[in-house]
Amino acid sequence: MATEKNAVVGGTLYLVATPIGNLADLSERAVKTLSDVDFIAAEDTRNTGKLLSLLGISKPMVSYFEHNKRERGFIITARIEAGESCALVTDAGMPAISDPGEDLVKLCAERGIPVTIIPGPCAAVSALALSGLPTGRFAFEGFLSTAKSERQKRLAECAKEPRTLIFYEAPHKLRSTLSDMYDAFGDRRITLCRELTKINEEIIRTTLSGAVKLYEGDVSPRGEYVIIVEGAVIKDNDAFWKDMSVAEHVGYYIKQGMKKMDAIKAAAHDRDVAKSEIYSAVVNLEV
């Protein structure tokens, strides 16, 4: 007998992406998984309850959020180890991305519990695609600290990052965050994405100085924001690798998790030389 397509299996954690604004973005597979699992771990059971009601699904739920994740994590994994299947959802988007679900996935990995994913909406990737800024290399920074000194320290660390930067921000913090970004980064291109996939979706492509000026006026920040910031332009004399040997340069990328050939390619790109030149210099070296 053929195995049922997309069948839910006991003893497994399912990461289920939920809509970030438009209910029609929920996939058929996500609906089936939510219908078939034994229970659902939700960031806010009230919000998830509304979603399930719209879908005509009735399912036991367990709250799992930042302030109870340690205690509930052990409870949830114990139930999965006993043979139950569990769907993990956040209020909107992909669980475990800038979300306490990260800890639950780690705990499952440590215990050898199978984890699989039902992919779907993610505000960070959606905003990046809409931004008009380089998408080939990017760094996701998520939410900045609410403490000004910690926020400024983090931005200072990002100031020389050449990749496009992605941040999440709440409306009541937007003005101060934009001001701190302008102080740390200078006047770079940015894109502000607000209320993605909703009726009031708004994409603002401007500069940091333009954004600061916009929200100093009559415009009030509303809704959740994704901020996409242009990466730093690194001049040759400011390059992080300027004092490194070729082997050290390649070794740097390997330490970041790249495979050796990918590290060689990245170093060649940095130095604007042929990949074969870097390869010849390090092929016989341990890096």
C-alpha positions as CSV (number, residue, x, y, z in Angstrom):
1,M,0.0,0.0,0.0
2,A,1.3,3.4,-0.9
3,T,2.4,5.7,1.9
4,E,0.0,8.7,2.4
5,K,1.5,11.8,0.9
6,N,2.6,14.4,3.5
7,A,1.5,12.0,6.3
8,V,2.1,13.2,9.9
9,V,4.3,10.9,11.8
10,G,4.3,10.4,15.5
11,G,7.4,11.3,17.5
12,T,8.2,14.3,15.3
13,L,8.2,18.1,15.7
14,Y,6.8,20.0,12.7
15,L,7.8,23.7,12.2
16,V,4.8,25.2,10.5
17,A,5.0,28.7,8.9
18,T,1.9,30.7,9.3
19,P,0.7,33.8,7.4
20,I,2.3,37.2,8.1
21,G,-0.8,39.0,7.2
22,N,-2.7,37.3,4.4
23,L,-4.5,34.1,5.3
24,A,-4.4,32.9,1.7
25,D,-0.7,32.4,2.0
26,L,-1.2,29.4,4.3
27,S,-0.3,26.3,2.3
28,E,-2.5,23.2,1.9
29,R,0.3,21.2,3.5
30,A,0.4,23.5,6.5
31,V,-3.4,23.1,7.0
32,K,-3.1,19.3,6.7
33,T,-0.3,19.2,9.3
34,L,-2.2,21.4,11.8
35,S,-5.2,19.1,11.3
36,D,-3.3,15.9,11.8
37,V,-0.8,16.5,14.6
38,D,-1.6,15.4,18.1
39,F,-1.1,18.9,19.6
40,I,0.2,22.4,18.7
41,A,2.8,24.4,20.6
42,A,1.9,28.1,20.0
43,E,3.5,31.4,20.9
44,D,0.1,32.8,21.8
45,T,-2.7,30.3,22.0
46,R,-5.3,33.0,21.6
47,N,-4.0,34.1,18.2
48,T,-3.4,30.6,17.1
49,G,-6.9,29.7,18.3
50,K,-8.4,32.3,16.0
51,L,-6.4,30.9,13.0
52,L,-7.5,27.4,13.8
53,S,-11.1,28.5,14.1
54,L,-11.0,30.1,10.7
55,L,-9.7,26.8,9.3
56,G,-12.3,24.8,11.1
57,I,-9.6,22.9,13.1
58,S,-9.9,22.0,16.8
59,K,-6.7,20.8,18.4
60,P,-5.1,20.7,21.9
61,M,-2.6,23.6,22.3
62,V,0.3,24.3,24.7
63,S,1.6,27.8,25.1
64,Y,5.3,28.1,24.3
65,F,6.9,31.6,24.4
66,E,10.0,33.4,25.6
67,H,9.2,33.4,29.3
68,N,8.2,29.7,29.7
69,K,10.3,28.1,26.9
70,R,12.6,26.2,29.3
71,E,9.9,24.5,31.3
72,R,7.5,23.9,28.4
73,G,10.4,22.8,26.2
74,F,11.0,19.7,28.4
75,I,7.2,19.0,28.6
76,I,6.8,19.2,24.8
77,T,9.8,17.1,24.0
78,A,8.7,14.5,26.6
79,R,5.3,14.2,24.8
80,I,7.0,13.8,21.5
81,E,9.4,11.2,22.8
82,A,6.3,9.3,24.0
83,G,5.1,9.1,20.4
84,E,3.0,12.2,19.9
85,S,3.4,14.6,17.0
86,C,3.6,18.4,17.6
87,A,3.3,21.4,15.3
88,L,5.2,24.5,16.5
89,V,3.8,27.8,15.3
90,T,4.6,31.5,16.0
91,D,2.1,34.3,15.8
92,A,3.2,35.1,12.2
93,G,5.8,33.7,9.9
94,M,8.5,31.1,10.4
95,P,8.9,29.6,13.9
96,A,12.5,29.6,15.3
97,I,13.5,32.7,13.3
98,S,14.0,35.5,15.9
99,D,11.7,33.4,18.0
100,P,11.9,31.1,21.1
101,G,11.3,28.1,18.8
102,E,15.0,28.2,18.2
103,D,15.4,26.7,21.7
104,L,12.9,23.9,21.1
105,V,14.6,22.9,17.9
106,K,17.9,22.8,19.7
107,L,16.5,20.7,22.5
108,C,15.0,18.3,19.9
109,A,18.4,18.0,18.2
110,E,20.1,17.2,21.5
111,R,17.6,14.5,22.2
112,G,17.6,13.0,18.7
113,I,14.0,13.9,18.0
114,P,13.1,14.3,14.3
115,V,12.3,17.8,13.2
116,T,10.8,18.7,9.9
117,I,9.5,21.9,8.3
118,I,6.4,23.1,6.5
119,P,7.9,26.1,4.7
120,G,6.0,29.3,4.1
121,P,5.9,33.0,4.8
122,C,8.9,34.8,6.3
123,A,8.9,38.6,6.7
124,A,12.7,38.9,6.5
125,V,13.1,37.1,3.2
126,S,9.9,38.8,1.7
127,A,11.2,42.3,2.6
128,L,14.7,41.5,1.3
129,A,13.2,40.4,-2.1
130,L,11.1,43.7,-2.2
131,S,13.9,46.0,-1.1
132,G,15.7,46.7,-4.4
133,L,19.0,46.2,-2.5
134,P,21.6,43.4,-3.1
135,T,20.1,40.0,-2.2
136,G,23.1,37.7,-3.0
137,R,24.6,38.1,0.5
138,F,22.8,39.3,3.6
139,A,22.9,39.2,7.4
140,F,19.8,38.8,9.5
141,E,20.0,40.8,12.8
142,G,16.4,40.5,13.9
143,F,15.3,42.8,16.8
144,L,17.8,45.2,18.4
145,S,18.0,45.6,22.1
146,T,15.5,48.0,23.8
147,A,18.5,49.4,25.8
148,K,20.0,52.3,23.9
149,S,23.6,51.5,24.8
150,E,23.3,47.8,23.8
151,R,21.5,48.9,20.6
152,Q,24.3,51.3,19.7
153,K,27.0,48.7,20.5
154,R,25.3,46.2,18.1
155,L,25.0,48.7,15.3
156,A,28.6,49.7,15.7
157,E,29.5,46.1,15.2
158,C,27.5,46.0,12.0
159,A,28.9,49.2,10.6
160,K,31.6,47.5,8.5
161,E,29.4,44.6,7.4
162,P,29.4,44.5,3.6
163,R,26.3,42.3,3.3
164,T,22.8,43.7,3.2
165,L,21.4,43.9,6.7
166,I,17.9,42.9,7.9
167,F,16.3,44.2,11.1
168,Y,12.9,43.8,12.6
169,E,11.4,46.7,14.5
170,A,8.2,47.7,16.4
171,P,6.5,51.0,15.6
172,H,7.1,52.6,19.0
173,K,10.9,52.1,18.6
174,L,11.3,53.0,15.0
175,R,12.3,56.6,15.3
176,S,15.1,56.0,17.8
177,T,16.3,53.0,15.9
178,L,16.5,54.9,12.6
179,S,18.4,57.8,14.4
180,D,20.9,55.3,15.9
181,M,21.4,53.6,12.5
182,Y,22.1,57.0,10.9
183,D,24.7,57.8,13.6
184,A,26.3,54.3,13.2
185,F,26.1,53.8,9.4
186,G,26.0,57.2,7.9
187,D,23.6,57.9,5.0
188,R,23.0,54.6,3.3
189,R,20.1,53.3,1.2
190,I,17.4,51.5,3.1
191,T,14.0,50.0,2.5
192,L,11.2,50.1,5.1
193,C,8.6,47.3,4.7
194,R,5.5,47.8,6.7
195,E,2.4,45.5,7.1
196,L,3.7,43.0,4.6
197,T,0.9,41.1,2.7
198,K,-1.8,43.2,4.4
199,I,-4.2,45.7,3.0
200,N,-2.0,48.6,4.2
201,E,1.3,47.1,2.9
202,E,3.8,49.9,2.3
203,I,7.3,49.7,0.8
204,I,9.4,52.8,1.3
205,R,12.8,53.0,-0.5
206,T,14.8,55.9,0.7
207,T,18.0,56.7,2.7
208,L,18.6,56.7,6.4
209,S,18.6,60.5,6.5
210,G,15.4,60.5,4.4
211,A,13.7,58.0,6.8
212,V,14.7,60.0,9.9
213,K,13.3,63.1,8.3
214,L,10.1,61.3,7.2
215,Y,9.3,60.1,10.7
216,E,10.3,63.4,12.4
217,G,7.3,65.0,10.6
218,D,3.6,64.1,10.7
219,V,4.1,60.5,9.6
220,S,3.5,58.2,12.6
221,P,5.1,54.7,12.6
222,R,2.3,52.1,12.4
223,G,2.5,48.3,12.2
224,E,5.5,46.0,12.3
225,Y,8.5,47.0,10.2
226,V,11.3,45.1,8.4
227,I,14.2,47.4,7.8
228,I,16.6,46.5,5.0
229,V,19.9,48.4,5.1
230,E,22.6,48.6,2.4
231,G,25.8,47.0,3.4
232,A,29.1,48.9,4.0
233,V,31.2,49.7,1.0
234,I,34.6,48.4,1.9
235,K,37.5,50.2,0.3
236,D,40.6,48.1,-0.4
237,N,42.6,49.9,2.4
238,D,39.8,49.2,4.9
239,A,39.3,45.5,3.9
240,F,39.4,43.1,6.9
241,W,41.8,40.9,5.0
242,K,44.4,43.5,4.0
243,D,47.0,42.3,6.6
244,M,46.2,38.6,6.0
245,S,48.2,36.2,3.9
246,V,46.3,34.3,1.3
247,A,46.2,31.2,3.5
248,E,45.0,33.3,6.5
249,H,42.3,34.9,4.3
250,V,41.0,31.5,3.1
251,G,41.3,30.2,6.7
252,Y,39.1,33.0,7.9
253,Y,36.2,31.9,5.7
254,I,36.7,28.2,6.6
255,K,36.3,29.2,10.2
256,Q,33.0,30.9,9.3
257,G,31.8,27.5,8.2
258,M,32.6,27.5,4.5
259,K,34.0,24.5,2.6
260,K,37.6,24.9,1.4
261,M,36.7,25.5,-2.3
262,D,34.0,28.0,-1.4
263,A,36.5,29.8,0.9
264,I,39.0,30.0,-2.0
265,K,36.3,31.4,-4.2
266,A,35.3,34.1,-1.6
267,A,38.9,35.1,-1.1
268,A,39.5,35.4,-4.9
269,H,36.4,37.6,-5.1
270,D,37.7,39.8,-2.3
271,R,41.1,40.2,-3.9
272,D,39.7,40.5,-7.4
273,V,42.0,37.7,-8.7
274,A,41.3,34.4,-10.5
275,K,40.2,31.5,-8.2
276,S,43.1,29.5,-9.6
277,E,45.6,32.0,-8.2
278,I,44.3,31.5,-4.7
279,Y,44.0,27.8,-5.2
280,S,47.7,27.5,-6.2
281,A,48.7,29.5,-3.1
282,V,46.9,27.3,-0.6
283,V,46.4,23.9,-2.2
284,N,49.4,22.4,-0.3
285,L,48.8,24.4,2.9
286,E,46.7,23.5,5.9
287,V,44.4,26.4,6.5
